[in-house]
């Protein structure tokens, strides 16, 4: 456990104190897209979503809001958020997810 804790990228966890301020959707925005993503996740055979798009279109806000909703519903297993602010290496993705599980 101690070895795992030493390689976790805490800033990759959606609600980490290292990722302040948390970017979330404003109330009553992106409603259709969030509903669509939730419907995909409700299918149970889909356990992850990959959002892509140009910089600044709101991917992080949408992903954070969905993660927050899934956590409240006790359906969130793990997250990994990439950030330009925090240097992250591919080698820390799996340990960070394992830490959350």
C-alpha positions in Angstrom: 0.0 0.0 0.0 2.8 2.4 0.9 4.5 1.8 -2.4 1.3 2.5 -4.3 0.6 5.7 -2.4 4.1 6.9 -3.4 3.3 6.7 -7.2 -0.3 8.0 -7.2 -0.9 11.2 -9.1 -3.3 12.8 -6.7 -4.1 15.7 -9.0 -5.6 13.2 -11.4 -8.4 12.3 -9.0 -11.5 14.3 -9.9 -12.2 15.8 -6.5 -8.6 16.1 -5.3 -7.5 19.1 -3.2 -4.6 19.4 -5.7 -7.1 20.2 -8.5 -8.6 23.4 -7.2 -10.8 25.1 -8.2 -13.0 22.3 -9.4 -14.4 23.0 -12.8 -18.1 22.0 -13.1 -21.0 22.7 -15.4 -23.1 25.7 -14.4 -26.7 24.8 -13.4 -29.0 24.0 -16.3 -26.2 23.9 -18.9 -25.1 21.0 -21.0 -28.2 19.2 -19.9 -28.8 17.2 -23.0 -25.2 16.1 -23.3 -25.0 15.1 -19.6 -28.2 13.2 -19.9 -26.9 11.4 -23.0 -23.7 10.4 -21.1 -25.6 9.2 -18.1 -27.9 7.1 -20.4 -24.8 5.5 -21.9 -23.4 4.7 -18.4 -26.8 3.3 -17.4 -26.4 0.6 -20.0 -24.0 -1.2 -17.5 -22.0 -2.7 -20.4 -20.4 0.7 -20.8 -18.1 1.5 -17.9 -16.1 4.4 -19.2 -16.5 7.4 -21.4 -13.8 9.2 -23.4 -14.4 12.9 -24.1 -12.4 14.7 -26.7 -12.6 18.0 -28.4 -10.8 21.3 -28.8 -9.3 23.1 -25.9 -11.8 25.3 -24.0 -15.0 23.6 -25.1 -15.8 22.3 -21.6 -14.7 18.7 -21.5 -13.3 18.9 -18.0 -16.4 20.7 -16.6 -18.6 18.0 -18.2 -16.5 15.1 -16.9 -16.2 16.6 -13.5 -20.0 17.1 -13.2 -20.7 13.6 -14.4 -18.1 12.2 -11.9 -19.7 14.2 -9.1 -23.1 12.8 -10.0 -21.8 9.3 -10.3 -20.1 9.6 -6.9 -23.3 10.9 -5.3 -25.2 7.9 -6.7 -22.4 5.6 -5.4 -21.6 4.5 -9.0 -18.1 6.1 -9.4 -15.2 3.6 -9.2 -12.3 5.8 -10.2 -11.3 8.8 -12.4 -8.2 10.2 -14.0 -8.1 13.8 -15.1 -5.1 15.0 -17.2 -4.0 18.5 -16.6 -1.6 20.9 -18.1 -1.1 22.5 -14.7 0.1 19.3 -13.1 2.8 17.3 -15.1 1.6 13.8 -15.4 3.2 10.7 -16.9 1.4 7.7 -18.4 3.0 5.5 -15.8 0.9 7.0 -13.0 -2.5 6.3 -14.6 -3.0 2.7 -13.5 -1.6 3.2 -10.0 -3.9 6.2 -9.5 -6.9 4.2 -10.6 -5.9 1.2 -8.5 -5.5 3.5 -5.5 -9.1 4.7 -5.8 -10.5 1.1 -6.2 
